[in-house]
Amino acid sequence: MAGSAAAVPRGLLGRVARLLRAELEEARGELEAVEREIALLEERYGVSSGELEAMLRGEEPWRLPEGAEPDVVEWEALLEQRRRLLRRLRELEELWRELRGYERY
């Protein structure tokens, strides 16, 4: 029965589950930190991230003050980091669901 749950030692599943749980916690912590940084920038400039992205695409007029460029660069990087973290979290959560179902056998 190659590839079946019976072929995987129970202790190994537990170790994999612990590692996966740790990865999930780390990714969630990173996402929380990024979200806090984004919220600070949104508050500082009175503009949502969606509005910033629309301004950058030229869909809305530019409303940020002169000299905001360094913060805009950081903001864009944070938004990209948030997208990557959200993708990673979705993948890890899917793996977690699969692993939990696998451990039931």
N, C-alpha and C positions, 0 to 999 in steps of 0.2 A: 504494500500500500504506500508507495512512494508519494510524498507530498500530502499525505493525510495528517490529520491532527494526531493520530495515534503514533506517527513516526517522529513526532517532535517531543523531546523530553519536557515534562511539566515544569521543571526548574528553569529550563531555557525560556519557556513562554513567560514565566514570572520576571526573569531578568529583562527580557525584551520589553515587557509591559512597563517596568520601572524606568527603563531608558526612555521609552516613548513618552511616558508621563512627565519625566524631567524636561524633555524637549518641548512638550506642550507648555509647561509652566514657564520655561525660559522665553519662548516665543510670545506668550501672553504678557509677560513682564516687559519685554522689549516693546510690544505694541502699546502698552499703557504709557511707557515713557515717551514714545514718539507722539502719541495722542496728546499728552500734556504739553509737549513742545509746540505742536501745531496749534493747540488752543491758545497758548500764550501769544503766538504770532497773530492769530485771528483777533484776539482781544486788543493787542497793541495797535493794529491797523484798522480795526472795525470792519473787517472784510472776511467773509467765509472762504474756505479753501476752494469751494466750487466757484465763487466769484473771482478769486485770483486766477484759477485755471481758465475761466472765460475771458478774463482780461488778457492773459498770455496768448490765447488763441485769437485775440482781436475781436471777440464777440461782444465785449463790453468795453466802454471807455476806461482808460487807465486812471485809477483814482488813488494810487499810492503816492506819497510825497517823494520828492527828489531825495536821493540818498538812501532809499529803501532797497536798493539793488542787492547789497550783501544779504539782507534778510530774505529777499525773494529767492535768491539762489539756495539759501538754506531751506526755505519753505518748500521749494520744489523737490529738493533732495529728501526732505522728510516725507513728503507726499508719496514719492516713489518708494521709499523705505516702507511706508505703511502698506502700499499695494503689495510689495513683496512679502511682508509679514502676514498679511491677510491670506495670500495664496498659500504660504507655508502652513499657516494654521488650518486652513481647509484641508490640505493634504494630510497633515498630522492627525486631525480629527477623524478623517476617513480611515486612516490606518488604525486608529484607536478603536473605531467601531468594528472594523474587520477583525482585529486581534481579539476584542472582547467576545465576538461571536465564535471565533476559533477556539478560545479557551473553554467554551462550554462543552466541547466534545470530550 
